[in-house]
Amino acid sequence: MMGFVLRRLAQLLPVLLIASTGIWAMIYAVPGSPIGAIVGENATPEQIQAAMVRLGLDQPMAVQYWSWLRNALVGDFGLSIQNREPVLDLIVQRIPATIQLGVSATVVGLLLGVPVAVVSALKPGSWVDRWLSGWSALALGVPTFWLGILLILLFAVYLRWLPSASSYVSIWESPWQALRNVLLPAVTLGVYVSGIFARFLRASLLGELRADYVRTARSKGLLERDVVGRHVMRNALLPFVTIVGLMMATFIGGTVVTEAVFTYPGLGRLLIQAIHTRDYPLIQGCILFILVVFVLINLAVDMLYAYIDPRIDYG
């Protein structure tokens, strides 16, 4: 297993290097200049030249990139243009809120999607299957911002059970307040992703239920719950785990629309604010962090395969 992890990390290094090059180069691709955002629109040519020398932007591009990459490797992404604070500190402040929302939304999606997929796969073609398939299509088709607004109107405006603007409260500090603040955005995201989970798991279960080992297990007199729970489900989880990992990485990487609707202080909202204010160092830091999250979660999913299916050989 350790050899597999080391090989995967070695394979991911070129991916991270190429992606970091794109993240750094986007400053030169977007309209406008980062210097204009730093010194202001009314700066004199002398002030612009002084800022370029101070930031090293007068040097060749290869030198600039190597300087940025060397600093990024030790967590130094520079200072935010708007806040005048280290970019890494701003990202670290938002990470707990983003992780809490991402994990909560994934749990909601699993609680809604897995039962729908199992029941639908066990009764293919029945009216139950048609109703549950309709639920999956509806969950995928409803825009998250519209569902979020409806939930705010119902639970915050009319019933007054939950806050309309969600702030971050650590679950370790106050579980009840944390639940009240994260519930609406988590349900908004969870309902959408439950449709994805249900569709993928249902298709995987249907494929496994037609396999020869299922017929053999039933002919031996095993109970249906044992056939499905101990054999079918375990094999069907392999492709499903990949989807769960990708969705969790997406949530932890920031959900811009949902965080904007609920004014949730997550990484996605920080990124969109940085884009609006042309805060280039903060944009680079956020995107690079999201990239690393995707890479690490994909690696964790690959390692999880070995525990789901011991037949997988990582030698």
N, C-alpha and C positions, 0 to 999 in steps of 0.2 A: 504493500500500500504506500509506504513512504517513497519508494522508487517511482511509483505512478504520480504521486503528488509533485515530486521534484521534476519529472519530465513535463508535466502539464504546466508548471510554473515557467520552465524554460521555453515551452512553446508559446506561452502568453507574453513573454518579454517583447518579441517583435511586434505583436499586436498593440501592446501599450506604447511602444516607441512610435509606431506609425500613427496611432491615434493622437498621441501627444503632439506630434508634428502638425497634424491638422488643427488641433485645438489652438496651438500657438499661432499658426498661420492665418487663422480666421480674422485676426485683427486687421490684416492687410487686405482681406477680401470684402469686409463690410464697408458700406459707404461712410465717408468721414474719416477723421483721424483721431487716434487716442490722445494725441497731444492737445487737440482742440477741446476734448472733454476735461483734460487736466488743467490747462492754463486759462480756459475760458475763451469766449468768442472775441473779446475785445483786446486780447493780448497783442503786444507789439512783436515785431520780428525778433528783437533781441530776447524777449522773454520766452518766445517759442524755442529759439536756439539754445538758450540756457537750460530749459526743461529737457530738451532732447539730449544734451550732453549729460545732464544729471541722471537721466534714466537709461543712458547707454543706447538710445535709439539712433545715434549718429554712426554707430559701428556697423560693420557688415552683418547681413542677416544670419549667417552661420554662427557668428560670435554671439549675437543676441539670443539665438535659439539655445545654444549650449549654456549660456549663462542662466536662461530661464529654466531649462531642464535640470541643471545642477541644483538650483535653489528649490525646485519643485520636489526633487528626490528627498530633501530634508524637511519638507513641509512648509517652505517659504514661498508663498504665492504673491508676495508683495502686499501693498496697502490698498484698501478699497478707496477709490477716488472720492466717493460720496461720504463715507463714514470716517475715513482716515484711520481705520483700524486694520489690523492684520486680517487678510482674507481667511486664513485658516481658523482664526478665532470666531469669525462670523459663521463659518460653516459648522464648526463644532457646536456652537450654540443652538443650531437648528437640527442637528442630527438626532438627539433624543426624541424630539417631537415627531420627526419624520419616521423614525423606526417604530414609535408607538402607534402612529396612524397606519403604517404599512402592515405591521403584524396584526392589528385589529381588523383591518379590512380583509386580509387574507383569511383570518379565522371566520369572519362572517361569510365570506365567499365559500369556504369549505363546508360550513354548517348548512348552507342553503343548497350548494351544488352537488355535494356527494350523495345525500339521500335521494335527490331528484334523479341523478344518474343511475343509482342502483335499482330503484323501483322501476324506472323506465326501461332499463336493460333486461330486467327479469320478466317484464310483461310487454315484449315488443309487439307493436301493431294494435294493442288494445286501446280502449278509450283513455285509460290512465296514461299510457305512453303518449298519446296525442296531446292530452292536456299538459303534461309535463314538458313535452317538446315545445309546446306553445309558450310555456313560461320561460324556457331558455331563450327562445327567439325574442320575447318581449324584454327580457332582462338585457339582452345585447342591443336591442333597438332603441331603448329609452336613453336619451342623452343624460349624462351624469349631472350637468348643470341644471337641467329642468327637474330631475328627480330631487336634487338637493334643495331647490327652491320650494318644491311641494312639501318636502319634509320640514323645512323651516316654517312654512305657513301652518302646517298641522300641529307640530309638536312644540314650536316656539311661540307662534303668534296666537293661535286659538287655544290650545291646551295649556300652554305656558309650563310645560314639563321640563324642557331642555333649553339651553341658551341658543340664541340665533347666531351669535358670533362665538366661535370655538377658540378658546385659548389653550395653551399647553399647561397641564398639571401632571406631574410625574405620578405614575401608578404606585410607586413606592412611597410617595409622600402622602397622597390621599386617594385611595382607590375609587371611592364614590365620586369625587369631583373629577377625577381623570375619566371615568366612564361617562359622566354627563357631558363632558366637553368633546370627547372623541367619538361618541356613539353616532351622531348624525353623519359626519363625514365618512366614518367607517362603514355604515350601512349603505350610504350612497355608492361608495366604491365596491363594497361587497356584493350588492345586488347585481351590478354590472358584471363583475368577474365571476359570479356564480353561474351565469349563462355559459361562459367559456369553460369553466370547470366541468359543468354538467355535460356539455357536448363532447368534450374530449374523453372524459371518463366513460360515458355511455358507449361511445364508439369502441373504446378499448375493451370494455366488458363484453360487448356483443361478439367481438372477435375471439375472446378467450372462451366464452360460453359454447362456442361451436367446436372447440378443440377436442381431440380424442380423449385426453386425460379426464375431461369433465364427464364424458359418457362412462368411462371406466369407473370413476369415483361414485357416480350415481348407481351403477350396476352393482357395486359392492355394498350398497345399502347405506352410504353416508347420508347424514341429514343435509338438507339443502343449505342450511346456514353454515355448516362446516365446509361444504363444497365451495360456496361463494366466499365465505369469510377467510378460510385458511388457504385456499388454492387459487381460485379465480381472481380475487381481489389483489393478492400479492403480485401476480404476474401482470395484471392490468395497471398496476401503479407505476410501472417503469416510464412509459411515455407521459403519464399524468404528472409525475413528480417534476418533470422538465417544465411543464406549463406552469405549475405552482411556483417553481423557482423564478421563472421569467416574470410572472406577475408580481411577486414579492419584490424583485429587483426594480421593477417599474415603479412600484409604490414608494420604495425607499429612495429611489432616484428623484422623487418629487412628482406630485400630481397637481399640475398647475391650475387646472380649471376648478377642481373640487376645493383646493386650498383657497382659491380666490373667492369662491362662493361663500365659504364659511369663515373667511379671514383667518384661516389656520396658519400659525407661524411655522411652516415647514420649509424644507429646502426648495421645493418647487416655487413657492411664493418669493423666496429670496432671489431665485434665479430670474424670475420675470421682472422683479423690481430692478435687478442689475441690468437687464436688457433695456428697460425703459429709460434708465439714467445713463446708459452707455458706460457702465462701470466695468471696463474690460478685464482688469485683474480678477474681479469677483466672478465674472462670467467664466473665465478660464478655470478658476479654481472649482466652481460648482460642476462644470461639465467633466472635468478630470476626475472629481470624486465620484460622480455618477458612473463613469466608465469603470473605475476600479470596483465599485459595488457590483456591477454586472459580471465582471470577470470573477470575483471571489464567490459570488453566489453560484455561478455556473460550475466552478470547481467543487463547491460543496455538494451540488446536486450529483455530480459525477461520483463523488466518494459515497454518497448515500445509496447509489445503485448497488454497491457491494453488500449492504445490509438488507436490501430488499430482495435481491436475487444472488445467493451465494455462488451460483454457477459462473458469474462474471469473473474473468481472470484478468488481474491487473499486472501480471508478471511481464 
